[in-house]
Structures are given as C-alpha cells and as structure tokens.
Amino acid sequence: MAIQPEHEIHRRRWSRNLGLGLVLGAFVVLVFGLTIVKVSRQDEHGNPPGAEASQ
C-alpha cells in the first residue's frame, strides 16, 4: 500500500493554525509594547506624567 499524500483538511487546518498564531503573536507584541510605554512614562515614584506629587 502506497503512502497517501496529505489530505486537504490538514492543509486548511495548518493555515488556520498559522493565522491564529500570528494574530495571538501580534496581540502579545501589542500588550508588551503598551506596557513598556506605560512603565517608561512614569516618574521615580510611579506617578503618570502630569500628576501632582502629594507630599
């Protein structure tokens, strides 16, 4: 019995998985980028820009 070539459903499933992986990867990069921007804009006390220092 000869080995059969890959079925069409496997190719479609692989392309869907690849698309979903790229979307999830883009979401992770977006959240990471927003976190870096938010953390880097804080002052030494953790206050956002424009916040009055209460002492």
C-alpha positions in Angstrom: 0.0 0.0 0.0 1.4 3.4 -1.0 1.7 6.3 1.4 -1.1 8.8 0.6 -0.3 12.5 0.2 -1.5 14.9 2.9 -5.3 15.4 2.9 -6.8 18.8 2.1 -8.3 19.2 5.5 -4.8 19.1 7.1 -3.6 21.9 4.8 -6.6 24.0 5.7 -6.2 23.3 9.4 -2.5 24.2 9.3 -3.2 27.5 7.5 -5.9 28.4 10.1 -3.5 27.5 13.0 -0.8 29.7 11.4 -3.2 32.6 11.1 -4.3 32.3 14.6 -0.8 32.0 15.8 0.1 35.2 14.0 -2.9 37.0 15.5 -2.0 35.9 19.0 1.6 36.8 18.5 0.6 40.3 17.3 -1.6 40.7 20.4 1.2 39.8 22.7 3.6 42.3 21.0 0.9 45.0 21.3 0.3 44.4 25.0 4.1 44.2 25.6 4.6 47.5 23.7 1.8 49.3 25.6 3.3 48.0 28.9 6.7 49.3 28.1 5.3 52.7 27.1 3.2 53.0 30.3 6.1 52.0 32.6 8.7 54.2 30.8 6.4 57.3 31.2 6.2 57.1 35.0 8.4 59.2 37.2 10.6 57.8 40.0 7.6 57.5 42.4 5.4 55.6 39.8 3.2 58.6 39.0 2.0 59.2 35.5 3.0 62.3 33.6 1.2 65.5 34.8 0.3 64.1 38.2 0.9 66.4 41.1 3.3 65.0 43.7 1.5 64.7 47.0 3.8 65.1 50.0 
